[in-house]
């Protein structure tokens, strides 16, 4: 997961340059550091709770959770591919570009499929090794942060032509 996150950061850095070269506007600067800290905490919590509390791998729980983690990754990378250079870990909008309507974004009832991937991953990843405290804490804090993030992103996207 750490390698996957680093790959995301490489893509995000490249996409940030692309967006800024085209007049991109960054929204949500205040909540972004909290989001980064929460996601680092998820990865650290998965490792620490398993080590400190001696959480076992229980196949009946671990394998289905691993399948959900892999499904979440597939959805995330589908989002990244669909958004192309507009995908980012920050909320950056290039004025004048229309909303993306392809990939998972073609489903009107699912405005933020990338966040579905985040929610599923945040609950399932710790449970691969029964790190239920990490799963619970991340899920609660992520729900609060996603409320802020989605309002921010919706406001930013509302500035684009439809």
N, C-alpha and C positions, 0 to 999 in steps of 0.2 A: 504494500500500500504506500509505503514511503516513496518508492521509485515511481509509482503512478502519480503521486502528488507532485513530485519533481517534474515529471513530464508535463503535467498541467501548468505548472509555473513557467516552464519554457514556452509553451504555447501562449499563455497569457501575456508574457513579456513581449513576445513578437507581435501579438495582436494589439497590445497597448500602443506600441510604436505605430502600427498601421493606422489605428484610430486617431491618434494624436496628429499624425501627418495629414489627416483629412478633417481636422478641426473638432475632434472628439471632445465631448464634455463629460467630466467625471462627476458622478453623483454619489452621495452616501459616504463621503470620506470619514465621517465620525464613527460610523458603525463598522467600517472595514477592519480596523485593527482587532476589534472584538471577535469578528468572524474568523480571522486568522488564528487568534489565540484559542478559540473554541475548537477549531479543526486540529491544531497541534495537540491540544488537550485530549481529543478523541484518540489520536494515535498513541500518545504517551499513556493514556489511561488504559488502553487495551493491553499494552505491555506490562505496565506497573501492576494493575490489578491481578493479572494472571500470575505474575511473579510473586507479589507480596501475599496475596490471599491463596495462592496455590490452586487457582481455578483449573479444573480438568477439561480435557476435550471429551465431551459426551457425544458420541456419534449421532444419536437420534436428534440432537439439537444442533451440533456443529455442522454436519453436512448440509442440512437445509439452509442454515444461516449463510454458509459459504456460497451456496447456489444463489441466494438473494444478493449477496455482495457482488457476485459476478454479474448478475442481471442488472444491478444498479450501475456497475461500471459500463456495461454495454449501453445502457440508456444514456449515461453521461457522455460517452464518446459519440453516440448518435447525435446528441445535442451539439457537441463541439463541431462535428462535421457539418451539421445543418446550418449552424450559425457562421461557420467559416471564420474569417478574420474578425468578426464581430463578437465572438465568444470571448469572455474574460472572467476573471475572478472578481474584478471590480465592476461597478455599474458605469459603463462608458457608452455614450450614445453619440453617433456621428450624425449631426443635423442633416436632414434632407433624405436620408436613406429610409426606404420603407421597411415595415416590419417583415421579418422572415416568416414565410408561410409554408416552408417545406419541412421534411423530416418529421420529428415528433411535434413540431409547431403547427402542423397542418390540422391538428385536432383542436378545434376551437374551445372545447370544454377543458382543455389542459394547457393553461397559459404558461406555466412554468415547469416543464417536464424535468429540467435539470434539478430542481428542488425536490422533486419526487425521488430522484436518485440519491440526493443528499440525505433525505429522511430515512429511506430504506437502508442505506449504507450505515448511517449513524446508529440505527437500532440493531442491525444484523451483525456488523463487523465485531463488536465486542462479544456478542453471544456465540461466536464461533468457538470461543474458549470459555463460555459461561461467565464473562465479565459483566454481570448484570448491573452492577452499580454504575459502571462507565456508560452502559447503554441507557440507563435511566437518567443519569445526570445530563448526558449529551442531549438526549431527546427533549428533556424539559427546557434546557437552556437554548437549544436550537429552535424550539417552537417560538420562544420569545424573540430571538434574533431574526428568525425568518419573517415574523410579523413586521418587523422594522424594514427588513431587506425587501420584501415584496411590495410594501407601500412605496418605498423609495424607487424600486425598479418600475412599478406601474406608473408613477409620476414621470419618470424619465422617458419611458416608452410612449406616454401620452403626447410628448412633444414631436413625435415622428408622424409622417403622413401614413395613412392606412392603406 
